[in-house]
């Protein structure tokens, strides 16, 4: 399963930074996607979204501080995040990966994410390292 996270910025002083490139893990394993942020707000709101194929970004969760916030019902069992204001990070943790988790993941500060004009081509692999298909 290949997960990709992309850089997303909101303003000059308030922004998020996601390392470029993908994270690869096998089905059933766990994966963590990193997100660092800068914010002028003492209580920033951070969000994670998932986008697969040509679909619109789908809300996964939001965090205000520590693990306070909302998580979409269909993501509560396997997706989690804790906002760390000391390190200004809000990593997304995904447990028991499914092939359907292969997508582009966006981290954003309030209010929401914006589009990304870059196309990302990645390969999906199953546990036996057999190529299944490409995503972009």
C-alpha positions in Angstrom: 0.0 0.0 0.0 1.5 3.4 -1.0 0.4 6.5 0.7 1.4 9.9 -0.5 1.3 13.2 1.3 1.8 16.5 -0.4 2.9 20.0 0.7 0.0 22.3 1.4 0.2 25.9 2.3 -2.5 28.4 3.5 -0.8 31.8 4.1 2.6 33.3 4.7 2.7 32.9 8.5 0.2 30.1 8.8 1.2 27.0 6.8 1.7 23.3 6.8 4.6 21.3 5.5 4.3 17.6 4.5 7.5 15.8 3.4 7.4 15.1 -0.4 7.3 11.5 -1.5 5.3 8.5 -0.5 5.1 6.1 2.4 5.1 2.4 1.6 3.7 -0.2 3.9 2.2 -3.7 3.4 -1.5 -4.5 3.9 -2.3 -5.0 7.5 0.6 -3.0 8.8 0.5 0.6 10.2 1.7 3.8 8.6 2.3 7.3 9.8 2.2 10.4 7.6 4.0 13.5 8.9 2.7 17.1 9.0 4.5 20.1 10.5 2.7 23.4 10.9 3.3 27.1 11.7 0.4 29.1 13.0 -0.1 32.5 14.6 -3.1 31.2 16.5 -2.6 29.9 20.0 -5.2 27.1 19.2 -4.7 26.2 15.6 -7.2 23.8 13.9 -5.5 21.1 11.8 -7.2 18.8 9.3 -6.4 15.7 7.4 -8.1 14.8 4.0 -7.8 11.9 1.7 -8.1 12.1 -2.1 -8.1 9.1 -4.4 -8.4 9.2 -8.2 -10.4 12.1 -9.5 -12.6 12.3 -6.4 -12.9 15.4 -4.2 -10.8 15.4 -1.0 -12.6 13.5 1.8 -12.5 14.7 5.4 -10.7 12.3 7.8 -10.2 14.2 11.0 -9.5 17.5 12.7 -7.4 18.3 15.7 -7.4 21.4 17.9 -5.1 20.3 20.7 -3.7 16.9 21.7 -6.3 14.5 20.4 -9.3 16.8 20.8 -11.3 17.2 17.6 -13.5 15.3 15.2 -12.9 12.1 13.3 -15.3 11.0 10.5 -17.3 8.0 11.5 -16.0 5.7 8.8 -12.4 6.5 9.8 -12.6 6.2 13.6 -11.4 2.6 13.9 -8.1 2.9 12.0 -7.2 6.7 11.7 -5.9 8.8 14.5 -3.8 11.9 15.2 -2.5 13.9 18.1 -1.6 17.5 17.8 1.8 18.3 19.4 2.1 22.0 19.9 5.7 21.8 21.2 7.0 20.2 17.9 4.2 21.8 15.8 3.3 18.4 14.3 0.0 16.5 13.7 1.0 13.1 12.2 -1.7 10.9 10.8 -1.6 7.3 11.9 -3.3 4.6 9.9 -3.7 1.1 11.5 -4.3 -2.2 9.6 -3.7 -0.7 6.1 -6.1 -1.7 3.3 -5.3 -1.3 -0.4 -8.1 1.2 -0.5 -6.0 3.5 1.8 -3.7 4.1 -1.2 -4.3 7.8 -2.0 -3.0 11.3 -1.6 -3.3 12.7 1.9 -3.5 16.4 2.7 -2.8 18.1 5.9 -4.3 21.6 6.3 -4.8 24.5 8.6 -8.3 26.1 9.0 -10.3 26.7 6.9 -9.7 23.9 4.3 -7.4 22.5 1.7 -6.9 23.9 -1.8 -6.3 22.0 -5.0 -2.9 20.6 -6.1 -1.9 21.0 -9.7 0.9 18.4 -9.6 0.1 14.9 -10.8 1.5 12.1 -8.7 2.1 8.6 -10.2 2.5 5.7 -7.8 2.4 1.9 -7.9 0.2 -0.2 -5.6 1.6 -3.5 -4.3 0.1 -6.3 -2.3 1.7 -8.3 0.5 3.5 -10.6 -2.0 5.1 -7.6 -3.8 3.0 -8.2 -6.9 2.2 -4.9 -8.7 -1.6 -4.4 -8.7 -2.1 -1.1 -10.6 -1.0 2.5 -10.8 -2.7 5.5 -9.2 -2.1 9.1 -10.0 
